[in-house]
Amino acid sequence: MLHVRSIWNGAISFGLVSIPIKLVNATESHSISFRQIHLDDGGRIRYRKVCELEDREVSTPEIGKAYEDADGTLIPIMDEDLASLPIPTARTIEIVAFVPAERIDPLQMETAYYLSANGVPAAKPYVLLREALKRSQKVAVAKFALRGRERLGMLRVVDDVIAMHGLLWPDEIRATDEVAPDTSVTVREQELDLADALMDTLGEVDLEDLHDDYREAVEELIAAKASGVEAPAAPAGERPGGKVLDLMAALEKSVRAAKESRGEEAGEPGEVTPLPARRTAARKSARAAPKEVGGKKSTSAAKKTAAKKTTSKKTTAKKSTTKTATKEAAGTATKQTATKKTAAKKTAAKKTAAKKAAPRKRASA
C-alpha cells in the first residue's frame, strides 16, 4: 500500500470516534491511450490554454475556476472559498447510517477507493470499524466532499481493508420508463427452454479467468506496426447483426456454438436441445402429476373398496356364525325346555295318580 499515492487525506467520523485515513484509488485503468497527430506529417496535435481577452497562452498556476451564470457572467470561485464552506464533510467521511448491502442499487456505484489508516493511533479505531462492519454484515452509508462537490459513499470490508464506493445521488439515476420495450411481446415456452439451455451450456465462470481481448489485440497491432511486419488479420466469421430474423434458429445455433466451444458434442440440428427436452418432459410430467395423483387415489380407493369387501365378507361370516351359534343355542334351549316340560308332566301325572289313590283307601276303611 505504501507505493500507492493518496489522493485525499481526512478522517472517518463514526459517531464521536474519528479515524484519520488516507484515500487511495482501488482500481487502475489498463486501457491503451492514443495521441492525436497530423495525418500529413505525423506531428503531434496539442491543446493550448489561451485567454480569450489577451489572446495568449496561459500557464496552469494562472488558471482558476468560475461559475457561468445564465446570462454568461463568470463568477470566480476560489479554492479557499470551497474549503471554508460550513459543511462537516469538507475533510471528513461522515457515516450517516448502516444498511444491508442489497439496499444499495448497483446503478449508483461509481469509483472505488481504499481507506488506509493514517498513522499508528488510527489503527485501533480503524480495526474496530472494520470488525463491526464484518459482524453486522452491513455497509455504511457516508457523505464526503471530493473534487469540489459533496458526494455519497458506501463503506464495506474487502479482505482486511475498508473500501469505499462513490455513489451517485438517487436523483442522478434516470428513470426506466422510456427505455423498456413499448410493444406487447409474448415469449413462447419453447423459446424460454432454448434460452435456459443456452444459459446452462454457457454455465458459470471464474471472473479471474476473464481478460481484455480488445486490449491484447491492440497491443499486437502496435507491436506489429512498430516492427514493420504485417498486422494480424481479424478472424473470419459472421458479425452479429442488429436484427434477429429467426429467434428460435438463433438460439439453437447459439447452443451449438456454446457446446462446441466447451468441447461437447453439438449433435444434429434437431438434437441441440436435450436440456429443454428434459425440462419439457419434466414439465409435462409435472403437468401430468395431478393425473398420477388421481391414479394413486383410484388405487387407494380400490384398496379401500377391497378392504371394505373383505371386511364385509368377514362381517357376513361373523353374522352367519353368530346366527348358527344362535340357532344351535336356541335348539339346545328348546330341547332343555322340552325335557323340563316332559319331566314336569311326569311329576304332575304322579301327583294326580297319588291323589286319586288316597280317597280310595279312605273309602275302604
C-alpha positions in Angstrom: 0.0 0.0 0.0 3.0 2.4 0.6 3.7 2.7 -3.1 0.2 3.9 -3.9 -0.2 7.7 -3.8 -3.0 9.0 -1.7 -5.4 11.4 -3.4 -7.1 12.8 -0.2 -6.4 13.0 3.5 -9.1 13.2 6.1 -10.9 11.2 8.7 -13.9 8.9 9.1 -16.5 10.2 11.5 -18.1 7.3 13.3 -20.3 8.9 16.0 -17.8 10.6 18.3 -15.0 8.3 17.0 -12.6 10.0 14.5 -10.4 7.7 12.4 -7.6 9.5 10.4 -7.3 7.9 6.9 -5.8 8.3 3.5 -7.9 7.8 0.4 -6.3 5.9 -2.5 -7.7 4.6 -5.7 -8.8 1.0 -5.6 -8.8 0.5 -9.3 -6.5 1.3 -12.2 -7.1 1.5 -16.0 -5.2 -0.7 -18.4 -6.7 0.8 -21.5 -4.4 2.0 -24.2 -4.4 5.7 -24.8 -3.7 7.4 -28.1 -2.4 10.8 -29.1 -3.8 13.0 -31.8 -1.5 13.6 -34.8 -1.4 15.5 -38.0 -2.0 12.9 -40.7 0.1 14.7 -43.3 3.4 14.7 -41.4 2.7 12.8 -38.1 3.1 15.9 -36.0 1.5 16.0 -32.5 -1.7 17.9 -32.1 -1.8 19.7 -28.7 -4.4 21.7 -27.0 -3.3 25.1 -25.7 -5.0 27.1 -23.0 -5.5 30.5 -24.3 -7.0 33.5 -22.6 -9.7 35.0 -24.9 -9.2 38.6 -23.7 -5.4 38.7 -24.0 -5.2 36.1 -26.9 -2.2 34.4 -25.3 -1.4 31.0 -23.9 -1.5 30.9 -20.0 0.2 28.5 -17.6 -1.5 26.3 -15.1 -0.8 28.5 -12.0 -2.7 31.3 -13.7 -5.8 29.2 -14.2 -8.7 29.2 -11.7 -12.4 28.2 -11.7 -15.6 30.2 -12.2 -19.3 29.6 -12.4 -21.0 30.7 -15.5 -24.4 32.4 -14.8 -27.4 32.2 -17.0 -26.6 35.5 -18.7 -23.0 34.4 -19.4 -21.4 36.2 -16.5 -18.5 34.4 -14.9 -18.4 34.3 -11.1 -14.9 33.4 -9.9 -14.8 30.7 -7.2 -11.5 30.2 -5.3 -10.3 27.0 -3.6 -10.3 29.0 -0.4 -14.0 29.7 -0.8 -14.8 26.0 -1.2 -12.5 25.0 1.7 -14.3 27.4 4.0 -17.8 26.1 3.3 -19.8 25.3 6.5 -20.3 21.6 5.8 -18.9 18.8 8.1 -17.8 16.7 5.1 -15.1 19.1 3.9 -12.4 16.8 5.2 -14.4 14.1 6.8 -16.1 10.9 5.6 -19.2 11.2 7.8 -21.1 7.9 8.4 -24.8 8.6 8.5 -26.3 5.1 8.5 -25.7 1.3 8.4 -27.9 -0.6 5.9 -27.9 -4.1 4.3 -25.8 -4.3 1.2 -28.7 -5.2 -1.0 -30.3 -1.9 -0.3 -27.7 -0.2 -2.5 -28.6 -0.2 -6.1 -25.5 -1.2 -8.3 -26.6 1.6 -10.7 -25.5 4.1 -8.0 -21.9 2.8 -7.7 -19.0 4.8 -9.1 -15.3 4.9 -8.4 -13.9 2.6 -5.7 -11.3 3.7 -3.1 -9.3 2.0 -0.4 -9.3 3.8 3.0 -5.9 3.4 4.7 -5.3 4.1 8.4 -3.2 7.3 8.6 -0.7 6.7 11.4 -0.3 4.3 14.3 -3.0 5.9 16.5 -5.6 5.3 13.8 -5.0 1.6 13.7 -7.2 0.7 16.7 -10.4 2.6 15.7 -9.9 1.6 12.0 -9.8 -2.1 13.0 -12.8 -1.5 15.3 -14.9 -0.1 12.5 -13.7 -2.9 10.1 -14.7 -5.7 12.5 -18.0 -4.0 13.4 -18.9 -3.9 9.7 -17.9 -7.6 9.3 -20.0 -8.7 12.3 -23.1 -6.6 11.3 -23.0 -7.9 7.7 -24.0 -4.3 6.7 -22.4 -1.5 4.8 -22.0 2.1 6.0 -23.6 5.0 4.1 -21.4 8.1 4.3 -21.1 11.6 2.9 -17.8 13.2 1.9 -16.5 16.1 -0.2 -14.1 15.5 -3.0 -13.0 17.5 -6.1 -15.3 20.4 -5.4 -18.5 18.7 -4.5 -20.2 16.7 -1.8 -20.6 13.0 -2.6 -22.3 9.9 -1.3 -20.3 6.8 -0.4 -20.7 3.2 0.7 -18.1 1.7 3.1 -17.6 -2.1 3.1 -14.8 -4.6 4.0 -12.6 -6.1 1.3 -10.1 -8.6 2.8 -8.7 -6.6 5.7 -9.3 -3.2 4.3 -12.2 -0.8 4.4 -13.2 0.1 0.9 -15.4 3.0 -0.2 -17.5 3.1 -3.3 -18.6 6.6 -4.5 -22.3 6.6 -5.1 -24.5 8.7 -7.3 -27.2 10.6 -5.6 -30.6 9.0 -6.0 -31.9 11.9 -8.2 -28.9 11.3 -10.6 -30.3 7.9 -11.6 -32.5 8.2 -14.7 -36.0 6.6 -14.7 -36.5 3.5 -16.9 -39.9 4.5 -18.2 -38.7 5.4 -21.7 -36.3 2.5 -22.0 -38.4 -0.6 -21.7 -40.0 -2.0 -24.9 -43.2 -0.1 -25.7 -44.8 -3.0 -27.6 -46.5 -6.1 -26.2 -44.4 -9.2 -26.7 -45.3 -12.8 -26.0 -42.5 -15.3 -25.3 -43.2 -19.0 -26.0 -42.3 -21.9 -23.8 -40.0 -23.3 -26.5 -38.1 -20.1 -26.7 -37.6 -20.0 -22.9 -36.5 -23.6 -23.0 -33.8 -22.8 -25.6 -32.7 -19.8 -23.6 -32.4 -21.9 -20.5 -30.4 -24.5 -22.4 -28.0 -21.8 -23.7 -27.6 -20.5 -20.1 -26.9 -24.0 -18.8 -24.4 -24.7 -21.6 -22.5 -21.4 -21.0 -22.5 -22.3 -17.3 -20.6 -20.3 -14.7 -17.2 -18.6 -15.0 -14.4 -17.5 -12.6 -14.1 -13.8 -13.1 -10.3 -14.1 -12.6 -10.2 -16.0 -15.9 -11.6 -13.2 -18.0 -9.3 -10.7 -19.7 -9.4 -7.8 -22.1 -9.2 -9.4 -25.6 -9.5 -6.0 -27.3 -6.6 -4.5 -25.5 -4.4 -7.6 -26.3 -5.4 -7.2 -30.0 -4.4 -3.5 -29.9 -1.1 -4.3 -28.3 -0.4 -6.9 -31.0 -1.3 -4.4 -33.7 1.1 -1.8 -32.2 3.9 -4.3 -31.9 3.4 -5.4 -35.5 3.5 -1.8 -36.8 6.5 -0.9 -34.6 8.5 -3.9 -36.0 7.3 -3.2 -39.6 5.5 -6.5 -40.1 2.0 -7.1 -41.3 -0.7 -6.6 -38.7 -2.6 -9.7 -37.7 -5.8 -10.1 -39.7 -9.2 -10.3 -38.0 -10.6 -13.9 -37.8 -13.1 -14.6 -40.5 -16.6 -15.1 -39.2 -20.0 -13.7 -39.2 -20.5 -10.4 -37.4 -23.6 -10.3 -35.2 -26.2 -8.2 -36.8 -28.6 -5.8 -35.0 -31.7 -7.7 -36.2 -32.7 -11.2 -35.3 -34.9 -12.7 -38.1 -35.5 -16.1 -36.5 -35.2 -16.2 -32.8 -35.5 -20.0 -32.5 -32.8 -20.6 -35.1 -30.5 -18.1 -33.5 -31.0 -19.7 -30.1 -30.4 -23.2 -31.5 -27.2 -22.0 -33.2 -26.0 -20.3 -30.0 -26.5 -23.6 -28.1 -24.5 -25.5 -30.7 -21.7 -22.9 -30.7 -21.6 -22.9 -26.9 -21.3 -26.7 -26.7 -18.6 -26.8 -29.4 -16.6 -24.1 -27.5 -16.8 -26.3 -24.4 -15.7 -29.4 -26.2 -19.1 -31.1 -26.1 -20.9 -32.8 -28.9 -23.3 -30.4 -30.5 -25.5 -33.2 -32.1 -27.7 -32.9 -35.0 -29.7 -29.7 -35.6 -32.8 -31.5 -34.3 -30.9 -32.7 -31.2 -29.4 -29.4 -30.0 -31.9 -29.0 -27.2 -31.5 -32.0 -24.9 -31.8 -29.9 -21.8 -35.0 -28.2 -22.8 -36.3 -31.6 -23.9 -35.7 -32.9 -20.4 -37.2 -29.9 -19.0 -40.2 -30.1 -21.3 -40.6 -33.8 -20.2 -40.3 -32.7 -16.6 -42.9 -30.0 -17.1 -45.1 -32.5 -18.9 -44.7 -34.9 -16.0 -45.3 -32.1 -13.6 -48.5 -31.1 -15.5 -49.5 -34.8 -15.6 -48.7 -35.1 -11.9 -52.3 -34.4 -10.8 -53.4 -37.3 -13.1 -50.8 -39.6 -11.4 -52.1 -38.4 -8.1 -55.6 -39.2 -9.3 -54.4 -42.7 -10.3 -53.0 -43.2 -6.8 -56.2 -42.1 -5.3 -58.0 -44.6 -7.6 -55.7 -47.4 -6.4 -56.2 -46.3 -2.9 -59.9 -46.3 -3.4 -59.7 -49.8 -5.0 -57.7 -50.9 -2.0 -60.3 -49.3 0.3 -63.1 -51.0 -1.7 -61.3 -54.3 -1.5 -60.8 -53.8 2.2 -64.5 -52.9 2.6 -65.4 -56.1 0.7 -63.1 -58.2 2.8 -64.5 -56.6 5.9 -68.0 -57.1 4.6 -67.2 -60.8 4.0 -65.7 -61.1 7.4 -68.7 -59.4 8.9 -71.1 -61.6 6.9 -69.1 -64.7 8.1 -69.3 -63.5 11.6 -73.0 -62.8 11.3 -73.6 -66.3 9.8 -71.5 -67.8 12.5 -73.4 -65.9 15.1 -76.7 -66.9 13.5 -75.6 -70.6 13.5 -74.5 -70.3 17.1 -77.8 -68.6 18.0 -79.7 -71.3 16.2 -77.7 -74.1 18.0 -78.2 -72.3 21.3 -81.9 -71.9 20.6 -82.1 -75.6 19.7 -80.4 -76.6 22.9 -82.6 -74.3 24.9 -85.6 -75.7 23.1 -84.5 -79.3 23.9 -83.8 -78.4 27.5 -87.2 -76.7 27.8 -88.9 -79.7 26.2 -87.1 -82.0 28.6 -88.1 -79.8 31.6 -91.7 -79.8 30.3 -91.7 -83.6 29.9 -90.3 -84.0 33.4 -92.9 -81.6 34.8 -95.7 -83.5 33.1 -94.4 -86.8 34.6 -94.3 -85.3 38.0 -97.8 -83.9 37.6 -99.1 -87.2 36.4 -97.6 -89.0 39.5 -99.1 -86.4 41.9 -102.5 -86.9 40.2 -102.3 -90.7 40.5 -101.4 -90.3 44.2 -104.3 -88.0 44.9 -106.7 -90.5 43.1 -105.3 -93.4 45.1 -105.7 -91.7 48.5 -109.5 -91.3 48.7 -110.0 -94.8 47.6 -108.1 -96.0 50.7 -110.3 -93.8 52.9 -113.5 -95.3 51.3 -112.5 -98.9 52.0 -111.8 -98.0 55.7 
